Amino acid sequence: METVLVTGGRGKSGRWLVDSLADDYHTVCADVSHPGFAEQGAKGIEFRALDLTERGAVFDLVTDLDPDAVVHWGAIPVAGRHPGGDVFENNTLAAYNVLAAAGRVGARVVQASSDGAYGFFGAAETPLPDELPISEAHALRPEDDYGLSKVAAEEVAKSVVRRDGVPVASIRPTWIQYPGDYPCRDGGYVSDLAAGAGNYWSYVDVRDVVSLVEAALAGTKDGSVEGHEAFNCAAPDNALGRELTELMREFYGSLPEDCSIEGDASAYSVTKAERLLGWTPAHSWREAADEAVDDPELTV
């Protein structure tokens, strides 16, 4: 059985990753805190306490474990909770430390990037995208520290690929929702176009994030991912259930010249993930917003 190290594995979305990966991998969960030695990891999950900004500690852990793969999910996950400089420094330094160490031991990598890398919702005035649907080839123009940290993390990935020859997949989720907990369907969001305009009313279910990470891990092993590849991660539809072109015209007054989107689709294209990894999103707000699914328990 392969060993996978997951950073940030006790976080809100990280725990879903760890729980699912533990079905098929010997999974080690590294986070800033440890659940305590009195807690036994479910499914054989191991825990390590680790400050990802401490280069020596990260290098020691990665070289001691010598994992087959690393899922780097640890970061300050959104802008606005910390000073911008702290967000950029933490996320960029953590990405460098983890990916550089993974490269040194020849571990395949899947890391959390974000649709924030495009720079839409972090902009002073959200611009029209250059294209609809938005592909991974779209220009990255972040103005905020969070989005900039994700661009930096992807550049780190490219450098590790060049230096160490390991494949790296960067996953760009849009706004992550959880079964039965879909703020993108709250009354205030649905009734106010401005609430979701910053990412063009896009969202993704956490279970689809997990399945794309798993597909990317498999792809880094079977050769579907060579070098560095970025993948959009979004639901098949938009959160309002209306024609996206109608929403764009109503809020922004126009559409990009390159526009081929139809119906209530998401603004983000996932055709690259389908082509290279065989992945498509399986969850829509229409069922998942009221679905009763318990959060994973990582200890027993």
Phi, psi and omega in degrees: 000134180287152175258130175237132174262127179245118174271149182068025188284353176259005178284180188298313176270332181300324182293329175293321177297309183300315182300317182285317181297330182294346176289334187234350182228153163287112192251128176246123183258117179250126179213173185295336178232158180253142181291347181106144185288346175286342181268128177264131181292131174295148177056025179078013180297134174256154182236144173225138172271131187204132171267111187292345178274356178266102188300316182296318180295318179297314181298318179299313182296314183294318180289327177294317182284326185047059185288158173287328182211156176232131170252107182268104184239000184273126181188166162287115198280344182214160173280158172100343180267340182224160173305143186304319180297324178294320178299311182297313182296313181299309186291321181289315180295319178299316180297316180298311184298314184290312184290322178296318179294319178299318179299322181296329180260005177074026181275137172293151186228136164237128182232156177277114165258215183189155170293349173298340179296333179289333177091016182286296188282349177266002183279153177301319172228114184301123182273164166294142173291162178289338184207156170223124000288161182274120179263170179294344179278353179301144179302145176259116185225056183290144173253339184262162185291326179294308179300321179296323179295328180285324174297317179298319179297323178290327176291323174301316179303315181297323180291322178294321176301313181296317186282316190250350176072019177267146177281143179226129174250127176255120182266129181249078178289148166272202188297115185279131177244161183235144183309126182079357181224081186241082179300341177288356175245007176294153183303317181295327179284312185294327185272353184234105183302328182295334184297327183245006185293334185295335173234024175060038173063035181265157179200171173206142177283141182302328180292330174286327173299314180299314183293329177288320176301315180297319178294322179291322175300315178296322181293327176290341179270319186269001177093000176295329174252114176243134184070221178251133176226137175256145182226125170295148180223102185213159176292166181286345184227172175269163190288345183262348178070023178246165176300128184295323179297324177295315178298317181296316179295320182294320184268316186261345177085355181197176177237155172296152180300322179270090184223116179231019185278149182227149173064211184266030183295161171293155176290340185260130175281137175242020183293332178294316178295324178293318183291315185272328189242353183070024185256137168222149179291145185246355189236133177241154177300336184300329176253320192282337184299328181246015183282139180262102178225126181287146172296147180297144173254118184272348179235159177233000000 
